Amino acid sequence: MKLSYDLIALDVDGTLLTDDHNLLEEVKEAVQEAAQAGADIVLCTGRGPMGTFPVLAELELSGILITHNGAATIRSEDREVLFQYDIDSGELMEILDYCRENRIHFDLNTAFDMYVESMTEEVMQMYEHHQVEPIMNSFDERFPDGMVKITLFGSKELMDLTQTYWEQRDSSLQFIRSGDFFIDVQSPSSSKGIALKQLADVKGMDRGKILAIGNYYNDISMLEYAGLGIAMSNSPESVKQAADQIAGSNNEGGVAAAIRQYAWQQG
């Protein structure tokens, strides 16, 4: 059989990986089969590249990574940044003060580095799951150069309240819900969909030859851009509505079934 798509864009957490952050063998095999047949496999994630390289290595692949929800597109072989969207630091202190007052953990991210000013045991476990090692720093005087994202981390209830609060304010930054326990703050010019379009333009690839699979609100833009957008069954309803098809859940190898059903020419 031949592939129907030249590029397969895959979200990582909640899509490619299980809730326990494991890569199922059947998913790995299906992704590798598509790659061996000539498909470009592009991981499109809210993670930074340092938390994404280990997933790519576990897949035994290399190539382009769309990271930080599209704020930094990286070539894994030489770690060159192909596209990057920095955030305006004008509002950052107000956001950080809000987090401190409400006991919300936050990290500041450049394309490759992550900075924090404190860590609890719960936060340390979260970073271990994502295979990243933050750098301890203080942000009272200056911010790291080339920042692309701030991530807020807390309970679902706290993130719901935080999202509502900032949606009611006139901000020059976008607040993206990238998981039940995460809000990402970044440039309004960046998204997974925009980054995927940039990559397709560079490759001279028609969007109709792109298949994208995701599960959360930060995936909607790429699901809508791709020729075929597939939402996982564990996705919120609005994400499913943005997709063309629905796959099984991430805990049941939904990505493997979706690739085998939709990526290959049938008959």
N, C-alpha and C positions, 0 to 999 in steps of 0.2 A: 504493500500500500504506500501511497504518497501522502505527504502532509498537505493540509489545506491552508496552513498558515506558516509564514516565514519567521514570525517572532511571537514568543509566548511570554507574557508579562505576568509574574506571580508575586502576589503579596506574601509576606512571610508569616507573621504571627496571626493565628486564627484562620489561616488558609493553608499554607504549605506545612506548617508545624501543628502538632496537636496542642491542646491546652496545657500539657505538661512540657511543652517546648521540645518535643521529640519529632524526628523525621521518620515516618513509617517507611519500611523497606519497599512496599508496593508503590508509594509515591516517588521515592528515589528512582526506582526502575522505570516508571512511566516518564519521568522528566528526562532521564538519560536516554531512553529510546527516542524521544522527540529530538533531543540534541544530536544524537548520532545520525538521525535522518536529515539533519541540516538546519533545524530551527535554532534561532538565537534565543536562548533562555535569559531573560532579564528579571532579576529580583527587584521588585518595586516596594519599598518598605519605609515605614516611619523611623526605623532604626538608622543609626549612623553606619558608615562603612565598617568600623571596627567590630560592630556587633553582627555585621552581615557577612564578612569574609569567612567566619567559621561555618556558616550555613552553606555558602558556596563551595567551600572545601569538602563538606560532608557529601554534597552532591557530586563531588569530583569533577567540577566544571570551573570555567573561568569566563570572563567577559565583562559586559557593562552592568553596573549596579545603579539603580535610581534610589537614592537614599534620602533621609530626612524629608520624606513626603515630596520629593522632587526638588528640594532646595540645593542638592548636590548630586550630580551625576558623575560617577567614578568609573574609570577603566581599571579592572582588578589587576591586570597583569603588571602594570607599572605604577598603579595608584595615581594616575594623572586625573585631575579634576577637569572634566569636560565642560560642565555648566555649573554655575553656582549663583545663588541669590542670597545676598547678605541682608540682614534685618537692620532697620533704622534703630539706633540705640536711644533715641529721644524719649521713648516711653518705658524703657526697660526698668528704671529705678522704681517707677510707680507700680509696675507689675511685680517686681521682687518684694517691695514693701507690702503689697497685698498678700503675697504668699507667706511672708514672715508673720504678719498679723493673724493670718488664718491657719497657721501651722501646716502649710502645704509645702511638700518637698519640691524642689526644682533643680534642674541642671541646665547649664548653658553649653551650647555646642557650636564648635567650628566644624568644618567639613570632617576632620578626623579626630578631634579631641573633645572630651566631655569634662566640664568643670562643675564641682559642687562645693558648697560651703559647710555642709554637715551631712551626716548619714546615720540613720537608725539601723537596727538589726533587720527590720522589714525591708528597708531600702537596699541594704547590702545584698539581701537574698534576691531581690528583683534584678539588680545589676548582674549577679552571678548567673541567673537564668538567661540574661541577654548577652552574657560573655563579654562584658565590658568592665574596664577599671577606670573609674573617674579620677580626676586630678583634684585634690583639695586646693581651694583658693578662696580669697575674700574679694567681694565685688563692691566695696564701699567707695573706692577711688576711681577705678577704671575697669572696663570690660575687655575680654579677649578680642583681639582683632579678627575680622572675618567671621563673625558669628552668623550662623544660618538658622538657628532654632533654639527656643527655650522649651523644655518639656516640664509640665506640672504633673505631679503624681500624688494620688490620694484615693480615698474611698469613692465608690460610685456616687454616693450621696453628696460628698463634698465637691466632686468634679461637676455634678449636675448644677449645684449652686454657683460654682465658679463660672461655668459656661453661661448661665443665665445672666450673671452680673456683668460679664464683659460683653455679651451680645447687646446689652442695653446702653453701652457706652460707645462714644464715637472714637474708634481706634483706627490708626493707620496700619495696624498689623492684623493678620488673620489668626483666629483661634480655631484650631482643627481638632475635633474629637477623634483621636486615633485608637482609642480603646476605652473600655468602661472606666479604667482607672487613670487615663492619660489625656491631657490636653497639650497639643503642640502649638506654639506661638511662632509664626514665621512671616516672611514677606508675602503680601497678597499676590505677588507675581508668580509664586511657585505653587505647583501641585503635581501630583503624579501624572495627571493627564497632559499637562503642559510639557513636562519632561519627556513623556513618551512621544509626543508630537515632535519635539526637538530632535530626538533620536531618530525617529522615522524620517524626518526631513534630511538629516545628515546621511542616512543610508539610502535615500531615494526610494523609500518604501511606502506603498499605499496603505492607508489605515485599515483597509479591508483585509489586509494580509496579517493583521495583528489580532491575537487572542489574548484576553486579559482575565485573570481570576482573582477575586478579592472578597473581603467579608465585612468591611467597616466603612464608616462615613468618609474617611480619607481615601478610600478606593473608588468612590463614585466617579470622579473625573476621568480616571483611566478606563473604567467600565464603559462609560459613555463615549469615550474617544475610540476605543478599539472596534475593529470590525465585528467582533463577537465578545461581548462582556458577560462573564459568568460569575454569579454570586454564590457563595457557599450557603448551605441550608441553615447554618448558625449565624447568618447575617441579620441585622435589623431589617424591618420591613421596607424602609425607604431605600436601603441598598439593593434589596431584591427587585424593587420597582425600577431601579436604574439599569438593571441587567437585562440581557436578552434570554438567558437561561439560568436555571438553578442547579447547582451541583449538590452532592451529599455533604456531610459535615466534615470539618477538619479532623475530628477524632476517628473518623471511619474511612479515611483515605479518599475523601471527595475529589481532591485534585487529580489523583490517578484515574478515577473513573471518568472525570470530565475530559482529561486529555485524550484518553482512549476513545471516548465517544465523539468528541467534537473536533479534535486537532487533525485527525486522519481522514482522508477521503474514503467515503464508504462505497461499497459495491465493487 
